[in-house]
Amino acid sequence: MMKDFVDGTAYNNEQGNRARKLFAAVVLAALDDAIADDKKYGNGPEQIARWARSRDGREVLSCAGIDPNERVVAGLMEFVGKGVRTSVALSREESERRHAAELESRAA
């Protein structure tokens, strides 16, 4: 009986994680769209702010596990203003993380 409960809880948790990842992908797509708008029209930060403050945007951010507050909106605007596509930013961050871990392991 307990095993069924644990299996069900694990399954539900996994489903929740999948849903959060799906909504996070939508947030990344919205960022990339705003970056493209910024390059074309110069209004990317305003576009992402408008989206993040909209009912749909707040819902998507919440479902992605992100609190849709003004600090988050400011961070999204700053990210868009830098003009670095999300895939590039994420791969750069991963590269920096690996480099830091390598330096740490050499020092130990």
C-alpha positions as a Markdown table, in Angstrom:
| # | Residue | x | y | z |
|---|---|---|---|---|
| 1 | Met | 0.0 | 0.0 | 0.0 |
| 2 | Met | 2.8 | 2.5 | 0.9 |
| 3 | Lys | 4.7 | 1.5 | -2.2 |
| 4 | Asp | 1.7 | 2.6 | -4.4 |
| 5 | Phe | 1.6 | 5.9 | -2.6 |
| 6 | Val | 5.3 | 6.5 | -3.1 |
| 7 | Asp | 5.1 | 5.5 | -6.8 |
| 8 | Gly | 2.1 | 7.8 | -7.3 |
| 9 | Thr | 3.9 | 10.7 | -5.6 |
| 10 | Ala | 7.0 | 10.1 | -7.6 |
| 11 | Tyr | 5.0 | 10.0 | -10.8 |
| 12 | Asn | 3.1 | 13.2 | -9.9 |
| 13 | Asn | 6.4 | 14.9 | -9.0 |
| 14 | Glu | 7.9 | 13.9 | -12.4 |
| 15 | Gln | 4.8 | 15.2 | -14.2 |
| 16 | Gly | 5.1 | 18.5 | -12.4 |
| 17 | Asn | 8.8 | 18.8 | -13.3 |
| 18 | Arg | 7.9 | 18.1 | -17.0 |
| 19 | Ala | 5.2 | 20.8 | -16.9 |
| 20 | Arg | 7.6 | 23.3 | -15.3 |
| 21 | Lys | 10.2 | 22.6 | -18.0 |
| 22 | Leu | 7.6 | 23.0 | -20.7 |
| 23 | Phe | 6.6 | 26.4 | -19.3 |
| 24 | Ala | 10.2 | 27.4 | -18.9 |
| 25 | Ala | 10.7 | 26.7 | -22.6 |
| 26 | Val | 7.8 | 29.1 | -23.3 |
| 27 | Val | 9.6 | 31.8 | -21.2 |
| 28 | Leu | 12.8 | 31.2 | -23.1 |
| 29 | Ala | 10.9 | 31.6 | -26.4 |
| 30 | Ala | 9.3 | 34.8 | -25.2 |
| 31 | Leu | 12.8 | 36.1 | -24.4 |
| 32 | Asp | 14.1 | 35.2 | -27.8 |
| 33 | Asp | 11.1 | 36.8 | -29.5 |
| 34 | Ala | 11.7 | 40.0 | -27.5 |
| 35 | Ile | 15.4 | 40.0 | -28.4 |
| 36 | Ala | 14.5 | 39.6 | -32.1 |
| 37 | Asp | 12.0 | 42.6 | -31.7 |
| 38 | Asp | 14.7 | 44.6 | -30.0 |
| 39 | Lys | 17.1 | 44.0 | -32.9 |
| 40 | Lys | 14.4 | 45.0 | -35.5 |
| 41 | Tyr | 12.5 | 47.7 | -33.7 |
| 42 | Gly | 14.4 | 48.6 | -30.6 |
| 43 | Asn | 11.5 | 47.8 | -28.2 |
| 44 | Gly | 12.4 | 44.4 | -26.9 |
| 45 | Pro | 12.6 | 45.2 | -23.2 |
| 46 | Glu | 9.2 | 47.0 | -23.3 |
| 47 | Gln | 7.8 | 43.9 | -25.2 |
| 48 | Ile | 9.0 | 41.4 | -22.6 |
| 49 | Ala | 7.8 | 43.6 | -19.7 |
| 50 | Arg | 4.3 | 44.0 | -21.3 |
| 51 | Trp | 4.2 | 40.2 | -21.8 |
| 52 | Ala | 5.5 | 39.4 | -18.2 |
| 53 | Arg | 2.9 | 41.8 | -16.7 |
| 54 | Ser | 0.0 | 40.4 | -18.7 |
| 55 | Arg | -2.3 | 37.8 | -17.3 |
| 56 | Asp | -0.9 | 35.1 | -19.7 |
| 57 | Gly | 2.7 | 36.1 | -19.0 |
| 58 | Arg | 2.2 | 35.9 | -15.2 |
| 59 | Glu | 0.5 | 32.5 | -15.6 |
| 60 | Val | 3.3 | 31.1 | -17.7 |
| 61 | Leu | 6.0 | 32.5 | -15.4 |
| 62 | Ser | 4.2 | 31.0 | -12.4 |
| 63 | Cys | 3.8 | 27.6 | -14.1 |
| 64 | Ala | 7.5 | 27.7 | -14.9 |
| 65 | Gly | 8.2 | 28.1 | -11.1 |
| 66 | Ile | 9.1 | 31.8 | -11.4 |
| 67 | Asp | 7.5 | 34.4 | -9.2 |
| 68 | Pro | 6.1 | 37.0 | -11.6 |
| 69 | Asn | 7.1 | 40.1 | -9.5 |
| 70 | Glu | 8.6 | 43.4 | -10.6 |
| 71 | Arg | 12.1 | 42.3 | -9.8 |
| 72 | Val | 11.7 | 39.4 | -12.2 |
| 73 | Val | 10.3 | 41.8 | -14.9 |
| 74 | Ala | 13.3 | 44.1 | -14.4 |
| 75 | Gly | 15.6 | 41.1 | -14.8 |
| 76 | Leu | 13.8 | 39.9 | -18.0 |
| 77 | Met | 14.1 | 43.5 | -19.4 |
| 78 | Glu | 17.8 | 43.6 | -18.6 |
| 79 | Phe | 18.4 | 40.2 | -20.2 |
| 80 | Val | 16.6 | 41.3 | -23.4 |
| 81 | Gly | 18.6 | 44.5 | -23.4 |
| 82 | Lys | 21.9 | 42.6 | -23.5 |
| 83 | Gly | 20.7 | 41.0 | -26.8 |
| 84 | Val | 22.2 | 37.5 | -26.1 |
| 85 | Arg | 19.9 | 34.7 | -27.3 |
| 86 | Thr | 18.9 | 32.3 | -24.6 |
| 87 | Ser | 20.6 | 29.3 | -26.1 |
| 88 | Val | 23.9 | 31.2 | -26.3 |
| 89 | Ala | 23.5 | 32.5 | -22.7 |
| 90 | Leu | 22.7 | 29.0 | -21.4 |
| 91 | Ser | 25.6 | 27.3 | -23.2 |
| 92 | Arg | 28.0 | 30.1 | -22.0 |
| 93 | Glu | 26.7 | 29.6 | -18.4 |
| 94 | Glu | 27.2 | 25.9 | -18.6 |
| 95 | Ser | 30.7 | 26.4 | -20.0 |
| 96 | Glu | 31.6 | 28.8 | -17.2 |
| 97 | Arg | 30.2 | 26.4 | -14.6 |
| 98 | Arg | 32.4 | 23.5 | -16.0 |
| 99 | His | 35.5 | 25.8 | -16.1 |
| 100 | Ala | 34.9 | 26.8 | -12.4 |
| 101 | Ala | 34.5 | 23.2 | -11.4 |
| 102 | Glu | 37.7 | 22.2 | -13.2 |
| 103 | Leu | 39.6 | 25.0 | -11.5 |
| 104 | Glu | 38.2 | 23.9 | -8.1 |
| 105 | Ser | 39.2 | 20.3 | -8.7 |
| 106 | Arg | 42.8 | 21.3 | -9.6 |
| 107 | Ala | 43.0 | 23.4 | -6.5 |
| 108 | Ala | 41.9 | 20.6 | -4.2 |
